[in-house]
Amino acid sequence: MAPVIDRSAFVGIDCDQRDHPDGDLCAVHFPHQGLTIRRVFMQGDTFLLKAENEKYSDLTIPAAEMDKRTVGRVIWVLQTPRRPIGEGPSNIQGPGRKHPVRPSFKGYPFG
């Protein structure tokens, strides 16, 4: 699901929500591939499982099979926010600095 969901992210799946609203993220099980998370779209008598990552192809599943393959709907994702390089606290070196930024712990009992 990258770039939407990172590989190291935690994903909450509500197994009671097994409906397939168009465009929602759903967890779908495939016997030989395991669990996949894709955007689901109804197209006639089939479902299109659209991959967000262009490296992966979209999948189609007959509507009759979709109910038994659906694990649930993705309701939350916990992952580290992405920042452009050079912005925010993830930039240890800092723009225009020759030495890494060291955190200050002044005021703390151990600092």
N, C-alpha and C positions, 0 to 999 in steps of 0.2 A: 504493500500500500504506500510505500514511499513514493512521492514526497509528502503525502498527507499524514501517514503514520510511520514513524521510524521503526526499524527492526527491533530496537531495544525497548520499545514502549510497552506499557501495560494497557490492556484493552478490557473494558467492562462490557460483557454481553448479557443482555436480558433474555433468558431462554423462554420467558413467557410471551415475549413479543415476537411471534413467528410470522407476522404479516410482512408483506413485501411492498411498502410504499415506494413509488418511483423515485429513484435517486438516493435512497437511504443506504447506509452501510450495513450490510448483513454478513454474518459469519455462516459459511456454507461448508459442509463436509463432503470430501471426495475420498472414497475408500483407499485409493493408492497414492493420493497426494496429501491427504490430511486436511486440516482446516485452512480455509482461505477467506479473506475479507475483501469484499468487492461491493461496488455500487450496483444496485439491482434495478432493472427496468423491465417492465412487462411489454412484450412485443407479440401480439396475437396470442398464439397458444404456446409460446416459449418465453423464457426469461433470459435476458441478456445480463451477464455478470461482467461489468466493465472494470477493467484494471486502470488504476490511476497512473501506474508506472508504465511508460511506453515500452519497456523491455518485455512485458508480459502481454500475451494476447488475450482478447476478450473471450469469454466462454458463453455458450448457449446451453440451456437446459430445458427439456420439455416441462410444461407446467405441472404435469402429473407427477414428476419426480421431485419437483422443488420442495414440496412440503416435507418429504422424508429426509431431505438433505439439509434443510435449514436448521441451524443450531439456535439462532436468535439474532436480535438486532443490536448493533453497537450503540451503546448509550453514553459511554465516556471513554476518553483516552488520556493517559497520564504519560507525558514525555517531557524531556528537556526542551525548552523553547529554542528555536533557531535564531541566531543573530548573524547579520552580515559580518564578514571578517573585518576587524578593526573597530567594531562598535561594542559598547557594553562591557560588563565585568569580565567577559571571557577573553578580552584582549589584555593579556598579562603585560606585554611589552609597552603598550600605549603609544599613541602617535607622537612622534618627535622625541621620544625618550631613548636614552642609551642603555638604561638598566631596567630590569623588571620592577614592577610596582610591588612593594611589600605591604601587606595589610598592617594597619595599626591597631593594637589592642589596648591603647591607653584608656584607663578608666575601668578596665576589667580586673578582677582580682588576680589574674595570672599575668597581667601585662605591665 
